[in-house]
Amino acid sequence: MMGTEELAELIAETADDKKALDITILNLQGISIIADYFVICSGKTDIQVQAIARGIEDKLSDNPEVELQRKEGMDDAKWVLLDYADIIVHIFHRQEREFYELERLWGDAERVDWQ
């Protein structure tokens, strides 16, 4: 069985395989009840944002322990959210990420070194 942090790292690696930019894992344990981890990354184009999301979905669909709870934003692909309960994946178009600044918003969260 894969732990939550290992799963977050697998998501980051999968995003990296799809050439995602500025991949960050935030550990929200003890800070938020929303999730244990956020994985945040960016794509240069709508198509790349969608490809990153599909790549993560495909990779995790092989794992029976992991269930996608909710998916939002695939149509306009400015901010795609994949909710895996303990891990929430945010895939941004670069300009959207700069606007929302999730890393600043969750500034108390420890960054996980996944590489």
C-alpha positions as CSV (number, residue, x, y, z in Angstrom):
1,M,0.0,0.0,0.0
2,M,1.3,3.4,-1.0
3,G,1.4,6.2,1.6
4,T,-0.1,9.6,0.9
5,E,3.2,11.4,0.6
6,E,4.5,8.7,-1.8
7,L,1.3,9.1,-3.9
8,A,1.8,12.9,-4.0
9,E,5.3,12.3,-5.2
10,L,4.1,9.9,-7.9
11,I,1.6,12.6,-9.1
12,A,4.4,15.1,-9.2
13,E,6.6,12.7,-11.2
14,T,3.7,12.0,-13.6
15,A,3.2,15.8,-14.1
16,D,6.9,16.1,-14.7
17,D,6.7,13.4,-17.4
18,K,4.2,15.6,-19.2
19,K,6.6,18.6,-19.0
20,A,4.6,20.5,-16.3
21,L,6.3,23.6,-14.9
22,D,7.0,24.7,-11.3
23,I,5.8,21.5,-9.7
24,T,5.2,22.0,-5.9
25,I,4.0,19.6,-3.2
26,L,2.6,21.3,-0.1
27,N,2.1,19.3,3.1
28,L,-1.1,20.6,4.6
29,Q,-1.3,18.1,7.5
30,G,-2.1,19.9,10.7
31,I,-2.9,23.1,8.7
32,S,-6.0,22.2,6.8
33,I,-8.9,19.6,6.9
34,I,-9.3,20.0,3.1
35,A,-6.5,17.6,2.3
36,D,-3.2,16.3,3.5
37,Y,-1.3,17.4,0.3
38,F,-1.7,19.8,-2.6
39,V,0.2,19.1,-5.7
40,I,0.4,22.3,-7.8
41,C,1.9,22.7,-11.3
42,S,1.5,24.7,-14.5
43,G,1.2,24.2,-18.2
44,K,2.0,26.6,-21.0
45,T,-1.2,25.9,-23.0
46,D,-4.7,24.7,-22.5
47,I,-3.8,21.5,-24.3
48,Q,-0.8,20.9,-22.1
49,V,-2.9,21.5,-18.9
50,Q,-5.4,18.9,-20.2
51,A,-2.6,16.5,-21.1
52,I,-1.1,16.8,-17.6
53,A,-4.5,16.1,-16.0
54,R,-5.1,13.1,-18.2
55,G,-1.7,11.7,-17.6
56,I,-2.2,11.8,-13.8
57,E,-5.7,10.3,-14.2
58,D,-4.3,7.5,-16.4
59,K,-1.4,6.8,-14.0
60,L,-3.6,6.6,-10.9
61,S,-6.5,4.7,-12.6
62,D,-4.2,1.6,-12.3
63,N,-4.2,1.8,-8.5
64,P,-7.4,0.4,-6.9
65,E,-6.6,2.2,-3.6
66,V,-6.9,5.6,-5.3
67,E,-10.3,7.0,-6.3
68,L,-10.9,10.3,-8.1
69,Q,-13.6,12.1,-6.1
70,R,-14.0,15.1,-8.2
71,K,-12.6,16.7,-11.4
72,E,-13.3,20.3,-12.5
73,G,-12.0,22.7,-15.1
74,M,-11.1,20.3,-18.0
75,D,-13.2,22.2,-20.5
76,D,-11.6,25.6,-20.3
77,A,-8.3,24.2,-18.9
78,K,-7.3,27.4,-17.1
79,W,-7.3,25.6,-13.7
80,V,-7.9,21.9,-13.5
81,L,-8.6,20.4,-10.1
82,L,-8.3,16.7,-9.4
83,D,-9.6,15.7,-6.0
84,Y,-8.2,12.4,-4.7
85,A,-9.5,13.0,-1.1
86,D,-6.2,13.2,0.8
87,I,-4.5,14.8,-2.2
88,I,-5.8,17.7,-4.3
89,V,-4.0,18.3,-7.6
90,H,-4.1,21.9,-9.0
91,I,-3.0,22.2,-12.7
92,F,-2.9,25.8,-13.8
93,H,-2.4,27.7,-17.0
94,R,0.6,29.8,-16.1
95,Q,-1.3,33.2,-15.9
96,E,-4.0,31.7,-13.6
97,R,-1.4,30.3,-11.2
98,E,0.2,33.7,-10.9
99,F,-3.2,35.3,-10.3
100,Y,-4.3,32.8,-7.5
101,E,-0.9,32.4,-5.8
102,L,-1.9,29.2,-3.9
103,E,1.6,28.8,-2.6
104,R,1.4,32.2,-0.9
105,L,-2.1,31.5,0.3
106,W,-0.9,28.3,2.0
107,G,2.4,29.9,3.0
108,D,2.5,28.0,6.4
109,A,2.6,24.6,4.5
110,E,5.9,22.8,4.3
111,R,7.1,22.1,0.8
112,V,7.9,18.5,0.1
113,D,11.2,17.8,-1.8
114,W,10.0,15.2,-4.3
115,Q,12.9,15.1,-6.8
